[in-house]
Amino acid sequence: MFDVYEMYGSRGANLQEVRTRLSSSLGLVFEDHESYYLGEYFLARGPSGQKITIESNQLEDEDGTYSQEDEFPEYETLVRLQYRAPARVDGGPTADELSGELEKTQGLILLQRNFMPVDDAR
């Protein structure tokens, strides 16, 4: 098993626009949340326990505005997907359906994908 973490970015769409697109294409309800660090963000859970957040990449503190992900300052909005995937025969994780749908969503670009092996004995 693997924990899979993916991050997508949108250059031009704001939080509400990305929420509308993903709600429509994925059929999920994104709930409003507020965080001291992130400000307003949206959260949905997929049918198999996947977690999807829509966050602003442009944050503000007492020193001014900065990019949450400074490797990708040109992306206004970030979408993060986390899920647990069974291993394939070749040892790599299988693709998740929501991951495939996110890659097809207009305006979203896959920025990072990380895999963490999970100890199945837990």
N, C-alpha and C positions, 0 to 999 in steps of 0.2 A: 504494500500500500504506500501511497505517496500523498502528502499534502501539497496541493498545487496553488500557487499564488500568481495571479495575472493582473497586470495593470494596463489599461487602455487610456488613450487620451483623445480629446477633441479640441481642435484648434479654434473653432469658431462658435460652437454651441455652448450656451450657458447651462447651469444646473437644471432649470426647468425644461429646456428644450431636450436635453439628454434624457431626463426622466420621462417625458412624453414619448420619445422614440422607443425607449427600452420597455416601458409599460405596454406599449402596443405590440412590439415585436416579440417580447418574451411572455406576455400575458401575466406579468407579476405586478403586485401592488407595492409601490415604494412609499414607505412611511417617512414622514418628516421627523428629523432629529436635530438636536442642537448640541454643540460641543464647545467648550471653552477654547480648545485648540483649533478645531476645524470650522467653527461657526455652523451655519446651516448645512446639512447634508441629508441624503436619502438612503434608506436601507430596505432591502428586500431579501427574503430567503426563498431559495428554490425548492422544488419538490423533494430533492434528495439531500437537503441540508446545506446546499450551497449558500454562500453569503455574498451579496452584491451591494457595494456602496457607490454612490455618486457624490463626489466631493469637488470643491473648488481647489484649483492648484494655486490660486492667488490668495494668500492669507495676509492678514494685517495684524501688527502688534504696535506697541508704543514707539517702536523705532521706524515704522512705516510698512510698506507692502513688500512681500517677498514670495518666492515660489516654494510651495511645499516640497516639490520634487525639483530641485535645482538643476538636475540633468536634463529636464524637459520644460524649460520656462515658457516655450512657445505654445504649450497646451493649456488652455483655459480651464478645462474640466477633466477630472480623472474618474475612471470607473475601475473599481477593484473587485475581482472575483476570487473567492477562496472556496476550495472544495477538496474532498478526499477522493482519490482515484485508485482503483485496483491496478496492479502492475500487469503489463502485457508479458507475453512470452519472452520478448527480447529484453525485459527488465525495465523498460520505460513506462510511464503512466499512460493510461488510455485517455482519449479525448473526452471531454465533457460536452454534453449537448448545449448547455448554456454558453460555454466557451465558443463553440462554433457559431452560435447565433450572434454573439457579440462581435465576432470577426466580420460578420456579414452586415452589421449595422452601419448605415451610411454615416460617415464622418468620424467613426472611431478607428483608431490605429492601435494595434498591439505594441506596447512599449517595453514590457518585461514579462517574462514567464519564468518562475522558479519552482523547482521540485525539491521537496524535503522527504526523504524516506521515513516511514512511520514504523515503529516497532509493533508488529502485529500481536505480540504477546501481551500488550497492555490490556 
